[in-house]
Amino acid sequence: MSAAIERRQQAVRSATEIAERRDEKRVMPGPVLERLRDDLLEPLIGRVFQVMARAGHIPPPPSLMLDGLRLQPEYVSPMGLVPS
């Protein structure tokens, strides 16, 4: 009987509680996605960028000011684009 009461109490939530839970769910995967970015995506994107540059698929820098500088591609995750 107490489980039924508890479930009923959980069904009634305020808008504030719903917003807080949504924010918690948004923050939870942060460390996992950060490690995935650092250990997989950045090295992979960097490698693909190098291979494409060597093969001539990436045009030269647009200005003489950039000539000779090392360009570093930056990965921006979809989670990073979500407004807080």
C-alpha positions in Angstrom: 0.0 0.0 0.0 2.8 2.4 0.8 4.4 1.8 -2.7 1.1 2.9 -4.3 1.0 6.1 -2.2 4.7 6.8 -3.0 4.0 6.4 -6.8 1.0 8.7 -6.5 3.1 11.4 -4.8 5.8 11.1 -7.4 3.2 11.6 -10.2 2.4 15.1 -8.8 5.4 17.3 -9.5 5.7 21.1 -9.5 7.0 22.9 -12.6 10.1 23.9 -10.5 10.9 20.2 -9.8 10.4 19.2 -13.4 12.8 22.0 -14.5 15.4 20.9 -11.9 15.2 17.3 -13.0 15.6 18.4 -16.6 18.7 20.4 -15.7 20.2 17.5 -13.8 19.7 15.2 -16.8 21.5 17.7 -19.0 24.5 17.9 -16.6 24.9 14.2 -16.0 26.4 13.1 -19.3 28.9 16.0 -19.2 31.9 14.2 -17.9 31.3 11.2 -20.2 31.0 13.4 -23.3 34.0 15.4 -22.3 36.2 12.3 -22.1 34.8 11.0 -25.4 35.7 14.3 -27.0 39.2 14.3 -25.5 40.1 10.7 -26.1 38.3 9.9 -29.4 36.8 12.8 -31.3 39.6 15.4 -31.1 42.4 13.0 -32.1 40.2 11.5 -34.9 39.2 14.9 -36.3 42.8 16.0 -36.1 44.0 12.9 -38.0 41.3 13.3 -40.7 42.2 17.0 -41.1 45.9 16.0 -41.6 45.1 13.3 -44.1 42.8 15.6 -46.0 45.4 18.4 -46.0 48.1 16.1 -47.3 45.8 14.9 -50.0 45.1 18.4 -51.1 41.4 18.4 -50.1 41.7 21.4 -47.8 42.5 24.7 -49.5 45.4 26.9 -48.4 44.9 29.6 -45.7 43.1 32.6 -47.1 45.7 35.2 -46.0 49.4 35.6 -45.9 49.1 36.4 -42.2 48.0 32.7 -41.6 50.7 31.3 -43.8 53.1 29.2 -41.8 50.9 29.1 -38.7 49.6 25.8 -37.5 45.9 25.6 -37.8 44.1 23.6 -35.1 40.6 22.4 -35.9 38.2 22.6 -32.9 35.4 20.2 -32.3 32.2 21.7 -30.8 29.8 19.1 -29.6 26.1 19.4 -30.0 25.8 19.5 -26.2 28.0 22.5 -26.2 25.6 24.3 -28.4 22.6 23.7 -26.1 21.6 26.9 -24.3 21.8 26.6 -20.6 
